[in-house]
């Protein structure tokens, strides 16, 4: 009887050892970190409308997000402002850097200026809500940005 109980206990322990672990303390970015490239804004492929105002339309044209293994991050976005008055285009960039932390698929980016962004990681896709700087009013300039892992 003791041998049977010991065999059952050994089988239970072995089964527990092969069960998947709970949420990771931190998403695995590897020893060199990982990079993502902007693919869409509110579901629109690039170039995508990031803001539309009375005289200006701003398109997102390019973007990169890098998560470093040391929990630093850099975010770079490129935009083009098209002004109806004067029919002129003005390109500009929006840069940010800071620290990232995460549990499972939830990541928090905290910039050096103190601005924080919640990010959802799903496979090779990452979504974050961002606001185009200097666009009034901000509610029309805040959109969901989708990045894809760069391989």
DRENDOBA-474397 format. One record per residue: y, x, z of N, C-alpha, C, O, CB in turn. Coordinates in steps of 0.001 Angstrom, whole numbers, padded with zeros to 6 digits, always signed. Glycine has a CB too. Layout:
YXZYXZYXZYXZYXZ;...
***
This chain:
-001177+000822+000000+000000+000000+000000+001252+000875+000000+002211+000590-000718-000008-000940+001200;+001244+001952+000815+002400+002850+000842+002607+003525-000499+003743+003735-000926+002232+003901+001929;+001506+003868-001171+001604+004503-002473+002232+003541-003492+003030+003958-004330+000212+004966-002950;+001874+002270-003417+002435+001271-004335+003922+001085-004051+004716+000991-004988+001685-000085-004206;+004315+001030-002782+005732+000877-002423+006524+002102-002864+007644+001974-003358+005891+000657-000899;+005955+003271-002688+006634+004497-003105+006781+004530-004626+007802+004987-005142+005861+005742-002611;+005772+004052-005339+005838+004010-006801+006917+003037-007266+007669+003338-008193+004476+003610-007392;+006995+001857-006616+008020+000870-006965+009407+001436-006666+010316+001301-007485+007797-000458-006189;+009582+002069-005499+010862+002653-005135+011270+003736-006137+012434+003809-006530+010798+003233-003717;+010332+004561-006545+010624+005608-007520+011038+004996-008856+011939+005505-009524+009404+006526-007707;+010378+003905-009244+010720+003236-010507+012116+002624-010433+012874+002694-011400+009680+002146-010842;+012462+002023-009289+013794+001426-009110+014865+002507-009159+015890+002335-009819+013875+000651-007772;+014640+003612-008468+015612+004707-008474+015777+005292-009875+016889+005629-010283+015183+005806-007494;+014689+005410-010599+014772+005931-011962+015552+004973-012853+016343+005409-013689+013367+006169-012538;+015336+003675-012681+016068+002683-013486+017560+002728-013171+018388+002638-014078+015517+001261-013232;+017905+002867-011898+019317+002945-011513+019971+004193-012088+021147+004173-012451+019459+002935-009986;+019220+005259-012170+019778+006515-012673+020103+006424-014157+020963+007158-014644+018806+007666-012422;+019423+005527-014893+019681+005419-016323+020659+004304-016658+020999+004129-017828+018390+005197-017059;+021119+003547-015676+022090+002486-015927+023435+003098-016280+023771+004176-015790+022221+001556-014701;+024218+002420-017133+025537+002964-017458+026430+003013-016228+026335+002171-015335+026203+002132-018554;+027281+003998-016202+028209+004132-015085+029276+003064-015188+029431+002435-016235+028845+005535-015056;+030010+002857-014117+031124+001919-014119+032249+002474-014973+032065+003485-015651+031615+001639-012684;+033423+001828-014953+034531+002319-015777+034843+003772-015465+034845+004196-014309+035780+001460-015564;+035105+004518-016517+035450+005921-016321+036767+006017-015581+037644+005165-015725+035527+006667-017668;+036891+007051-014799+038139+007282-014081+039255+007583-015058+040418+007285-014788+037987+008427-013076;+038915+008163-016178+039923+008526-017166+039273+008501-018539+038155+008995-018685+040544+009926-016862;+039934+007941-019560+039350+007989-020897+039087+009424-021318+039876+010323-021026+040267+007302-021910;+037971+009632-022006+037599+010974-022437+038397+011355-023674+038214+010762-024737+036084+011061-022721;+039268+012325-023548+040055+012800-024684+039574+014157-025163+040111+014699-026129+041528+012874-024313;+038571+014711-024504+038034+015998-024913+038896+017154-024439+040020+016942-023983+037893+016047-026410;+038383+018383-024542+039104+019547-024046+040387+019855-024819+041277+020523-024294+038206+020737-024088;+040490+019375-026060+041690+019648-026851+042613+018431-026921+043644+018473-027592+041300+020085-028262;+042245+017342-026228+043041+016122-026306+042660+015316-027531+041669+015619-028196+044533+016451-026332;+043439+014298-027830+043171+013472-028999+044486+012955-029565+045467+012795-028838+042227+012297-028643;+044497+012696-030858+045711+012240-031530+045466+010920-032243+044367+010651-032727+046207+013294-032525;+046503+010108-032298+046471+008822-032967+047620+008766-033974+048678+009356-033753+046565+007655-031941;+047403+008055-035079+048415+007873-036109+048763+006395-036197+047877+005541-036159+047924+008412-037481;+050053+006094-036315+050499+004712-036419+049936+004079-037688+050065+004632-038780+052038+004633-036409;+049308+002907-037530+048701+002209-038659+049399+000892-038969+049466+000485-040129+047237+001956-038383;+049930+000206-037924+050516-001113-038155+051493-001475-037048+051432-000940-035941+049420-002177-038257;+052401-002399-037372+053327-002973-036404+053165-004486-036494+053368-005071-037558+054824-002523-036675;+052805-005112-035398+052518-006552-035370+051559-006964-036484+051728-008015-037102+053813-007349-035487;+050557-006131-036733+049540-006433-037725+049911-006111-039161+049076-006266-040052+049200-007843-037637;+051144-005665-039420+051575-005300-040776+051356-003810-040997+051755-002989-040172+053069-005668-041006;+050718-003463-042115+050517-002058-042455+051869-001401-042731+052843-002073-043072+049577-001915-043683;+051911-000078-042579+053152+000663-042801+053518+000722-044279+052612+000741-045112+053029+002074-042243;+054783+000753-044645+055933+000573-043746+055995-000875-043265+055754-001805-044035+057260+000964-044460;+056315-001053-042000+056280-002378-041388+057607-002705-040715+058271-001820-040176+055139-002467-040372;+057982-003949-040748+059228-004403-040143+059157-004264-038621+058304-004873-037974+059523-005866-040540;+060046-003472-038065+060104-003272-036618+061252-004053-035994+061230-004354-034800+060247-001789-036294;+062269-004385-036814+063430-005144-036335+064152-005752-037520+064277-005129-038574+064392-004244-035513;+064629-006980-037335+065426-007626-038378+066644-008247-037723+066514-009104-036849+064597-008702-039154;+067829-007817-038141+069070-008340-037597+069945-008903-038696+069496-009057-039831+069816-007260-036835;+071178-009210-038372+072106-009810-039324+072390-008860-040480+072342-009269-041640+073410-010196-038627;+072681-007618-040184+073064-006655-041216+072040-005545-041422+072168-004751-042354+074388-006046-040868;+071034-005481-040570+070115-004349-040641+068664-004806-040525+068329-005717-039768+070434-003337-039541;+067824-004143-041301+066375-004288-041181+065824-002895-040911+066130-001945-041632+065730-004934-042482;+065015-002781-039874+064448-001479-039520+062950-001503-039777+062235-002374-039280+064745-001120-038035;+062486-000541-040557+061070-000405-040851+060500+000815-040155+061107+001886-040168+060838-000317-042355;+059324+000652-039544+058570+001793-039026+057844+002405-040220+057163+001702-040966+057555+001365-037872;+057992+003712-040396+057400+004375-041560+056286+005357-041201+055429+005663-042029+058472+005100-042324;+056305+005850-039959+055314+006843-039552+055326+006948-038036+056338+006660-037396+055598+008229-040207;+054204+007358-037461+054163+007553-036018+052929+008311-035590+051877+008228-036225+054217+006226-035308;+053069+009053-034507+051967+009818-033934+052021+009724-032421+053097+009734-031824+052018+011293-034390;+050855+009631-031811+050722+009633-030356+049621+010618-030003+048489+010479-030468+050409+008195-029796;+049942+011608-029186+048962+012614-028772+048765+012531-027266+049729+012571-026502+049416+014042-029187;+047504+012414-026842+047135+012442-025428+046483+013790-025167+045430+014089-025731+046171+011249-025046;+047089+014598-024327+046564+015927-024031+045546+015863-022897+045585+014958-022064+047706+016888-023669;+044652+016816-022875+043628+016887-021831+044245+017076-020450+043635+016700-019449+042654+018023-022123;+045449+017654-020379+046112+017865-019089+046935+016644-018650+047720+016724-017706+047015+019096-019166;+046746+015513-019348+047407+014229-019073+048875+014191-019454+049622+013354-018948+047279+013901-017627;+049294+015073-020326+050614+014957-020931+050482+014147-022215+049393+014062-022783+051236+016364-021213;+051574+013555-022677+051537+012860-023959+052842+013073-024706+053884+013350-024112+051272+011359-023760;+052759+012936-026023+053948+012930-026875+053810+011756-027833+052726+011463-028337+054119+014294-027654;+054938+011093-028071+055005+009953-028970+056172+010191-029912+057293+010444-029470+055162+008604-028187;+055915+010110-031184+056968+010269-032182+056887+009157-033207+055837+008929-033807+056869+011637-032869;+057998+008464-033407+058055+007376-034382+059169+007651-035378+060233+008146-035006+058273+006009-033681;+058926+007334-036641+059941+007479-037675+060269+006099-038224+059382+005291-038497+059463+008434-038809;+061572+005848-038381+062056+004554-038854+063038+004753-039990+063569+005843-040202+062711+003763-037711;+063268+003663-040720+064319+003631-041718+065133+002361-041485+064589+001257-041498+063734+003683-043175;+066448+002523-041268+067355+001387-041126+067978+001103-042482+068579+001982-043100+068454+001662-040049;+067828-000135-042936+068477-000536-044188+069622-001474-043835+069408-002556-043290+067459-001227-045177;+070847-001044-044153+072046-001835-043879+072421-002615-045136+072655-002027-046191+073228-000925-043415;+072478-003949-045018+072829-004798-046159+074251-004515-046625+074511-004424-047825+072679-006284-045792;+075174-004375-045665+076548-004036-046047+076554-002572-046475+076237-001679-045691+077566-004294-044861;+076907-002355-047683+076915-000990-048188+075606-000593-048827+075525+000467-049448+077236-000041-047084;+074564-001421-048693+073252-001162-049277+072838+000295-049078+072606+001021-050045+073255-001510-050767;+072748+000712-047824+072407+002112-047533+071253+002189-046547+071045+001289-045733+073628+002867-046976;+070509+003280-046637+069376+003544-045752+069701+004720-044846+070273+005719-045283+068090+003824-046566;+069326+004588-043571+069544+005660-042599+068230+005882-041837+067848+005053-041012+070729+005309-041609;+067538+006997-042111+066313+007297-041360+066649+007813-039960+067674+008465-039759+065453+008335-042118;+065779+007515-039002+065934+008066-037657+064574+008157-036986+063609+007521-037412+066902+007203-036810;+064514+008957-035932+063267+009129-035192+063464+008695-033743+064580+008671-033224+062785+010599-035259;+062365+008359-033120+062351+008006-031702+061244+008856-031072+060071+008704-031411+062109+006436-031471;+061616+009733-030172+060680+010671-029551+060552+010367-028063+061498+009920-027414+061141+012132-029766;+059361+010621-027547+059130+010400-026115+058008+011327-025669+057103+011645-026440+058776+008897-025811;+058078+011745-024441+056995+012539-023856+056894+012211-022379+057830+011681-021780+057230+014065-024068;+055759+012529-021805+055564+012244-020392+054129+012479-019981+053459+013375-020495+055967+010819-020076;+053665+011668-019052+052316+011791-018492+051555+010502-018760+052140+009420-018802+052363+012100-016962;+050241+010626-018940+049401+009451-019093+048332+009442-018021+047889+010488-017548+048767+009408-020489;+047929+008242-017648+046818+008065-016722+046013+006885-017228+046525+006054-017978+047311+007841-015241;+044764+006808-016825+043967+005703-017328+042701+005461-016559+042176+006342-015878+043632+005935-018732;+042217+004228-016685+040946+003813-016132+040240+003006-017211+040734+001958-017629+041126+002987-014807;+039092+003486-017661+038372+002773-018710+039190+002717-019979+039560+003753-020530+038012+001365-018257;+039480+001499-020452+040233+001343-021701+041720+001094-021464+042483+000955-022420+039654+000201-022514;+042137+001036-020209+043548+000818-019885+044234+002155-019622+043789+002946-018791+043694-000116-018657;+045318+002387-020344+046070+003632-020207+047513+003283-019888+048050+002303-020404+045975+004503-021500;+048134+004079-019046+049548+003914-018735+050279+005184-019152+049950+006284-018710+049767+003610-017215;+051290+005005-020023+052145+006117-020431+053421+006031-019614+054079+004991-019612+052449+006084-021975;+053785+007103-018921+055029+007142-018156+055864+008298-018689+055511+009467-018540+054756+007298-016616;+056994+007936-019321+057832+008952-019950+058602+009743-018902+058704+009331-017747+058802+008309-020943;+059138+010873-019317+059929+011695-018405+061192+010957-017967+061773+011295-016936+060298+013031-019068;+061626+009951-018736+062796+009149-018350+062419+008013-017394+063293+007301-016902+063472+008571-019598;+061118+007843-017132+060664+006806-016205+060199+005525-016869+059677+004640-016190+061751+006483-015263;+060373+005399-018183+059923+004230-018922+058396+004239-018963+057791+005284-019205+060525+004208-020363;+057765+003083-018727+056306+003009-018722+055813+002023-019777+056440+000992-020021+055792+002602-017330;+054680+002356-020400+054045+001507-021413+052577+001331-021049+051879+002303-020761+054193+002122-022846;+052111+000072-021062+050684-000189-020900+050046-000122-022271+050562-000677-023241+050422-001575-020220;+048918+000565-022339+048215+000787-023597+046791+000282-023451+046165+000460-022406+048235+002290-024000;+046279-000352-024505+044889-000798-024528+044148+000023-025570+044500+000013-026750+044782-002328-024835;+043119+000734-025124+042298+001565-025996+041007+000817-026286+040328+000359-025367+042010+002958-025351;+040671+000693-027559+039439+000014-027963+038820+000818-029106+039267+000733-030250+039716-001480-028396;+037800+001588-028788+037180+002444-029797+038166+003473-030306+038699+004268-029532+036646+001611-030957;+038410+003460-031607+039358+004396-032217+040735+003779-032403+041586+004352-033083+038832+004875-033555;+040958+002624-031807+042227+001921-031956+042956+001842-030616+042339+001660-029566+041999+000510-032526;+044257+001980-030676+045087+001957-029475+046276+001038-029746+046921+001158-030788+045562+003405-029074;+046577+000118-028820+047713-000785-028988+048680-000626-027839+048285-000544-026676+047246-002241-029091;+049979-000584-028190+051033-000447-027198+052246-001243-027667+052565-001255-028856+051400+001050-026966;+052916-001906-026735+054130-002648-027054+055314-001707-026874+055507-001121-025809+054277-003925-026154;+056113-001572-027952+057256-000662-027942+058497-001393-028447+058405-002388-029165+056970+000594-028808;+059651-000878-028055+060930-001429-028492+061689-000365-029278+061793+000784-028849+061770-001923-027278;+062216-000763-030435+063039+000147-031223+064328+000392-030446+065005-000550-030032+063335-000434-032658;+064656+001657-030255+065882+002013-029533+067110+001546-030320+067110+001534-031550+065948+003544-029286;+068139+001169-029591+069441+000805-030178+069395-000400-031112+070246-000508-031995+069991+001975-030930;+068446-001299-030955+068399-002501-031779+068698-003705-030889+068012-003922-029890+067009-002653-032485;+069715-004488-031243+070102-005681-030477+069636-006934-031174+069612-006949-032404+071618-005732-030272;+069271-007965-030489+068813-007970-029102+067387-007423-029015+066635-007504-029987+068881-009397-028511;+067013-006876-027876+065715-006196-027773+064506-007101-028009+063457-006609-028423+065591-005572-026422;+064620-008412-027758+063445-009262-027930+062956-009271-029380+061759-009442-029610+063759-010684-027480;+063833-009094-030352+063399-009043-031745+062943-007648-032136+062335-007475-033192+064520-009497-032665;+063221-006655-031315+062868-005273-031631+061627-004814-030871+061222-003658-030994+064035-004350-031315;+061020-005702-030091+059838-005360-029315+058608-005912-030033+058479-007119-030238+059938-005918-027860;+057713-005006-030407+056538-005378-031191+055311-004611-030692+055422-003654-029925+056775-005101-032697;+054148-005056-031147+052889-004384-030851+052601-003338-031925+052502-003664-033108+051728-005406-030757;+052467-002085-031508+052199-000969-032418+050722-000586-032295+050224-000352-031194+053128+000260-032101;+050036-000525-033423+048623-000169-033444+048472+001240-034007+048939+001534-035108+047803-001190-034281;+047824+002093-033250+047550+003462-033656+046040+003618-033856+045251+002969-033170+048088+004481-032597;+045646+004469-034789+044240+004781-035023+043994+006249-034705+044827+007113-034978+043832+004458-036485;+042832+006507-034122+042483+007891-033759+042435+008764-035004+041844+008404-036022+041122+007941-033018;+043069+009914-034893+043102+010885-035986+041880+011773-035855+041681+012396-034812+044420+011732-035970;+041056+011844-036896+039834+012672-036834+040010+013924-037624+039095+014745-037692+038619+011910-037350;
***
